[in-house]
Amino acid sequence: MITCPYCGHKALEGVMFCEECGQSLKTATANAVLPTRQLEQASNDLAAKATWGTARFGQDASIIVHIRDATEPVILQPAKRTILGRSDTNSPQKPDLDLTPYGALEKGVSRIHAAIYRSEDTLTLVDMGSANGTHLNGQRLIPDQPRILRDGDEIRLGKLVAHVYFK
């Protein structure tokens, strides 16, 4: 069996084209970028509770990201734009916060999943057209529509859950 590098479909040896996506398997190379795994609809165990922390983010402040099931939090000094996602050795795109060590591939995190934008005194979270969506306190974000990020908010990228605190 061979695996289509474009859609992940299993095919018999010697097949010329993928039965699922139609891509040529003859020219498939090891450098093909794997697509983000599509997840089933979110279950209630990932549901978030709304919080109402401060939206004010000072100039010298940093973000503490507590990723569910991780032993240590991640501390970020956000730039004007900070990309959240997962790295892929075959892709030139690299996120500023690589979530690969936290099971990002298995949890449906896209390579360029979401971005945190910093303005003068606030942060906004934007879904970058991810395959499995970005949720802020349980509400799915519309791609390219910024939402204010507050101290204590819960963000979910695919099935990867994290809480964000301002310091």
VEXLO-684663 format. One record per residue (C-alpha): residue number from 1; residue in one letter; chain; x, y, z. Coordinates in nm, 4 decimals, decimal comma. Example, Ala and Ser with C-alpha at 12.3 -4.5 7.8 and 13.67 -1.06 7.14 Angstrom:
// residues 2
- tinu	fiza	filum	x	y	z
- 1	a	A	1,2300	-0,4500	0,7800
- 2	s	A	1,3670	-0,1060	0,7140
END
This chain:
// residues 167
- tinu	fiza	filum	x	y	z
- 1	m	A	0,0000	0,0000	0,0000
- 2	i	A	0,1110	0,3541	-0,0714
- 3	t	A	-0,0271	0,6730	0,0793
- 4	c	A	-0,1249	0,9689	-0,1350
- 5	p	A	0,0902	1,2625	-0,0189
- 6	y	A	-0,1897	1,5054	-0,1081
- 7	c	A	-0,4942	1,3610	0,0718
- 8	g	A	-0,3588	1,0650	0,2746
- 9	h	A	-0,5740	0,8032	0,0961
- 10	k	A	-0,4288	0,4491	0,0924
- 11	a	A	-0,3844	0,2991	-0,2544
- 12	l	A	-0,2488	-0,0264	-0,3922
- 13	e	A	0,1089	-0,0378	-0,5207
- 14	g	A	0,1293	0,0418	-0,8921
- 15	v	A	-0,1800	0,2637	-0,9049
- 16	m	A	-0,1053	0,5731	-1,1141
- 17	f	A	-0,3649	0,8152	-0,9729
- 18	c	A	-0,5228	0,8553	-0,6298
- 19	e	A	-0,8804	0,7265	-0,6300
- 20	e	A	-0,9767	0,9889	-0,3695
- 21	c	A	-0,8304	1,3178	-0,5002
- 22	g	A	-0,7117	1,2311	-0,8531
- 23	q	A	-0,3514	1,3437	-0,8001
- 24	s	A	-0,0791	1,1548	-0,9841
- 25	l	A	0,0912	0,9022	-0,7578
- 26	k	A	0,3705	0,8430	-1,0071
- 27	t	A	0,5200	1,1891	-0,9478
- 28	a	A	0,4506	1,1910	-0,5739
- 29	t	A	0,7613	1,2819	-0,3829
- 30	a	A	0,8672	1,2637	-0,0236
- 31	n	A	0,8615	1,6445	-0,0199
- 32	a	A	0,4833	1,6716	-0,0531
- 33	v	A	0,3214	1,8654	0,2292
- 34	l	A	0,0658	1,6653	0,4259
- 35	p	A	-0,2739	1,8307	0,4548
- 36	t	A	-0,4216	1,9144	0,7940
- 37	r	A	-0,6269	1,6229	0,9210
- 38	q	A	-1,0011	1,6991	0,9187
- 39	l	A	-1,1603	1,6347	1,2561
- 40	e	A	-1,5077	1,5174	1,3409
- 41	q	A	-1,7407	1,7776	1,4905
- 42	a	A	-1,6255	1,9072	1,8283
- 43	s	A	-1,7515	1,7244	2,1331
- 44	n	A	-1,8856	1,8798	2,4529
- 45	d	A	-1,5699	1,7901	2,6471
- 46	l	A	-1,3968	2,0750	2,4638
- 47	a	A	-1,6666	2,3311	2,5447
- 48	a	A	-1,5423	2,6548	2,6971
- 49	k	A	-1,6873	2,8842	2,9579
- 50	a	A	-1,7030	3,2571	2,8839
- 51	t	A	-1,4705	3,4745	3,0901
- 52	w	A	-1,4531	3,8503	3,1203
- 53	g	A	-1,0958	3,9384	3,2103
- 54	t	A	-0,9366	4,2654	3,1164
- 55	a	A	-0,8685	4,3404	2,7516
- 56	r	A	-0,5978	4,5952	2,8389
- 57	f	A	-0,2529	4,4717	2,7398
- 58	g	A	0,0397	4,6928	2,8433
- 59	q	A	0,3468	4,7683	2,6331
- 60	d	A	0,5799	4,5547	2,8471
- 61	a	A	0,3263	4,2775	2,9105
- 62	s	A	0,3647	3,9175	2,8020
- 63	i	A	0,1230	3,6316	2,7415
- 64	i	A	0,1270	3,3110	2,9438
- 65	v	A	-0,0251	3,0245	2,7436
- 66	h	A	-0,1340	2,7208	2,9466
- 67	i	A	-0,1851	2,4371	2,6977
- 68	r	A	-0,4112	2,1598	2,8253
- 69	d	A	-0,2116	1,8537	2,9388
- 70	a	A	0,1231	2,0390	2,9104
- 71	t	A	0,3465	2,0472	3,2165
- 72	e	A	0,4901	2,3962	3,1613
- 73	p	A	0,3222	2,7110	3,0257
- 74	v	A	0,4566	2,8960	2,7216
- 75	i	A	0,5497	3,2606	2,7765
- 76	l	A	0,5256	3,4891	2,4727
- 77	q	A	0,6259	3,8472	2,4054
- 78	p	A	0,3800	3,9076	2,1212
- 79	a	A	0,5041	4,0961	1,8177
- 80	k	A	0,2776	4,3072	1,6004
- 81	r	A	0,1628	3,9720	1,4544
- 82	t	A	0,2299	3,6347	1,6183
- 83	i	A	0,1362	3,3250	1,4153
- 84	l	A	0,0102	3,0144	1,5999
- 85	g	A	0,0345	2,6796	1,4225
- 86	r	A	0,2475	2,3725	1,3687
- 87	s	A	0,5725	2,3284	1,1832
- 88	d	A	0,6141	2,0965	0,8887
- 89	t	A	0,9637	2,0145	0,7629
- 90	n	A	0,8356	2,0149	0,4047
- 91	s	A	0,6707	2,3577	0,4259
- 92	p	A	0,8475	2,6948	0,4064
- 93	q	A	0,5836	2,8487	0,6364
- 94	k	A	0,6843	2,8476	1,0030
- 95	p	A	0,4633	2,9647	1,2913
- 96	d	A	0,5970	3,1970	1,5617
- 97	l	A	0,4485	2,9655	1,8269
- 98	d	A	0,5028	2,6058	1,7123
- 99	l	A	0,2430	2,3816	1,8770
- 100	t	A	0,3856	2,0582	1,7329
- 101	p	A	0,5293	1,9420	2,0701
- 102	y	A	0,1753	1,9552	2,2132
- 103	g	A	0,0207	1,7098	1,9646
- 104	a	A	-0,0806	1,9756	1,7126
- 105	l	A	-0,0882	1,7407	1,4116
- 106	e	A	-0,3110	1,4846	1,5856
- 107	k	A	-0,5356	1,7606	1,7231
- 108	g	A	-0,5986	1,9165	1,3818
- 109	v	A	-0,3902	2,2332	1,4110
- 110	s	A	-0,3089	2,3885	1,0730
- 111	r	A	0,0422	2,5021	0,9819
- 112	i	A	-0,0763	2,8657	0,9864
- 113	h	A	-0,3817	2,8324	1,2121
- 114	a	A	-0,4405	3,1644	1,3888
- 115	a	A	-0,2685	3,4923	1,4643
- 116	i	A	-0,2528	3,7239	1,7618
- 117	y	A	-0,2294	4,0891	1,6589
- 118	r	A	-0,0987	4,3503	1,8990
- 119	s	A	-0,2249	4,7063	1,8880
- 120	e	A	-0,1335	4,9905	2,1222
- 121	d	A	-0,3073	4,8433	2,4287
- 122	t	A	-0,5066	4,5350	2,3187
- 123	l	A	-0,4622	4,1961	2,1537
- 124	t	A	-0,6891	4,0416	1,8937
- 125	l	A	-0,7167	3,6794	1,7818
- 126	v	A	-0,7789	3,5986	1,4146
- 127	d	A	-0,8437	3,2620	1,2497
- 128	m	A	-0,6230	3,2416	0,9403
- 129	g	A	-0,8587	3,0160	0,7414
- 130	s	A	-0,7627	2,7028	0,9355
- 131	a	A	-0,8995	2,3613	0,8416
- 132	n	A	-1,0573	2,2868	1,1820
- 133	g	A	-1,1362	2,6338	1,3084
- 134	t	A	-1,0373	2,8571	1,5959
- 135	h	A	-1,2649	2,8974	1,8968
- 136	l	A	-1,2547	3,1779	2,1530
- 137	n	A	-1,4401	3,0899	2,4748
- 138	g	A	-1,6407	2,8258	2,2876
- 139	q	A	-1,7406	3,0434	1,9914
- 140	r	A	-1,5997	2,9618	1,6506
- 141	l	A	-1,4265	3,2552	1,4881
- 142	i	A	-1,5079	3,3607	1,1353
- 143	p	A	-1,1830	3,3501	0,9322
- 144	d	A	-1,0068	3,6875	0,9022
- 145	q	A	-1,2429	3,8516	1,1564
- 146	p	A	-1,0469	3,9796	1,4609
- 147	r	A	-1,1848	3,9258	1,8127
- 148	i	A	-1,0550	4,0958	2,1270
- 149	l	A	-0,8418	3,8650	2,3415
- 150	r	A	-0,8875	3,9031	2,7180
- 151	d	A	-0,6940	3,7876	3,0210
- 152	g	A	-0,8124	3,4350	3,1103
- 153	d	A	-0,9670	3,3526	2,7710
- 154	e	A	-0,9773	2,9988	2,6399
- 155	i	A	-0,8689	2,9426	2,2824
- 156	r	A	-0,9089	2,6196	2,0906
- 157	l	A	-0,7192	2,5458	1,7692
- 158	g	A	-0,8779	2,2318	1,6249
- 159	k	A	-0,8872	2,0186	1,9408
- 160	l	A	-0,5853	2,1794	2,1095
- 161	v	A	-0,7120	2,3793	2,4088
- 162	a	A	-0,5176	2,6569	2,5834
- 163	h	A	-0,5854	2,9326	2,8334
- 164	v	A	-0,4275	3,2732	2,7828
- 165	y	A	-0,3233	3,5000	3,0705
- 166	f	A	-0,1685	3,8458	3,0627
- 167	k	A	0,1385	3,9207	3,2743
END
